[in-house]
Amino acid sequence: MKQSRVEVNADAACPVCVPACQRKLLLRWGSGMRILIPQYDCFAQCRFCEVIMLDEIVRHIARQRDRIIDWQRAMTALPALGPENGGQGEADKAAYLSGVLRALGLAAETIHAPDDRVQSGSRPNLVARVPGRDPRTLWLLGHMDVVPPGDPALWRTDPWTATVDGDRIYGRGVEDNQQAIVCGLLVAQALRALDATPDLTLGLMFAADEETGNARGIKHLLTNRPDLFGKDDMLLAPDYGVNTGDQICVAEKSQLWLKITVNGRQGHAARPAMARNALVAAARMIVRTPEALGQAYPDTHSLFEAEPASTFTPTRHEANVPNVNTIPGREVFYMDCRVLEGYDLDKVVDTARTALEATAQESGVEVGVEVVQANPAAPEACVDSLLVRRLSRGIREIYQVEPRPVGSGGGTVAGAARGMGLTAVAWARIMPTCHEPNECSSIANTIGDAQVMATMLFARSLPDA
């Protein structure tokens, strides 16, 4: 860190703290130099001592490559798929992480969200703290659940076995969102190893159910355990980012998933006039409906650099008939709509239904529309908030880049938290390869991100905090 390059001689000590209070902690500084850090009762008032402690934490985190690999390997081997994705949830991964937190000397609380679709009957959420001098808490929020690996033929390695190749770790979930979990663990481990008390309290939250709506994750915690959060708490969700590390996500689009069912008349492929081809009708709808929605909702927002407008994307298609010579009489497909804040999702559904019904009438079929999921966008985070200022300062210090606010078309747990009234943003330095085959996480990025998070806890030591 630039500000921590303090030049002192071997006998020097902080004129504010020494001999005003008892010396406590001995640190190595520079080439054989040793500095005595005082008791923490005046630590918060002493910029000299705090800068030295923060620099030692940053150095400690930089030495944790083996620990990162061990944690990633253990978590990747425990697939945490939600029931919507054919899994049993996060119970095994949560049990492992509870053990890691206990080994770090932290008391981890498990908060269960009921879910009768999984064998355990609930979805676990983990919460732990490292107390600071200030009760305000900086929450580092990672999610334990992952998405399925998809076509195994597209992977170069086993998706459920973390594979290390130089700086990169490959496997499902290593980036989304195990990198965030590892970062939180690294900060907590450094504080414990160096017996350091941060300015802010550090909160670790490892949530369930992010990939399918957050109802049994952060939303459950905010609704059922509001006692966990103080009014001045801040939350950082490292589940959005780019490889330059300069984008802080302060806004998200609304998320709307639609299931469209087309019913025609099944028949023999040799007699198409006797059938009502549901596949042909569905194909027309797949082309025309996004066009109609785009025309109806054309606004753009400069924060969303990659996709400044709302998007309406056909995605999944269910299997129809098993043989080639049968005309399908029923088709089911889905649309993923990412809608700018300010547009009413009910009106978007009505517009989609009108467009679909017009095509259905033309094609001689019937169509039904079902809302699978509707999550309105949360208000944008204030770019001048204490959270954004501290995060921006840490990014400058560690990565030497100038951060800027952006919006994300994808949902983040930060958006879910903001929607429930908490100050929250999303940021990380990632590849990004989320949801892709050969998903990977950079060890260097993991270390750097954890260092940024550590600086946020000691922000009083930096200018203009």
Summary of the structure (lengths in Angstrom):
residues: 465
radius of gyration: 25.5
end to end distance: 15.8
largest distance: 97.2
contacts: 1620
relative contact order: 0.16
helix: 34%
strand: 26%
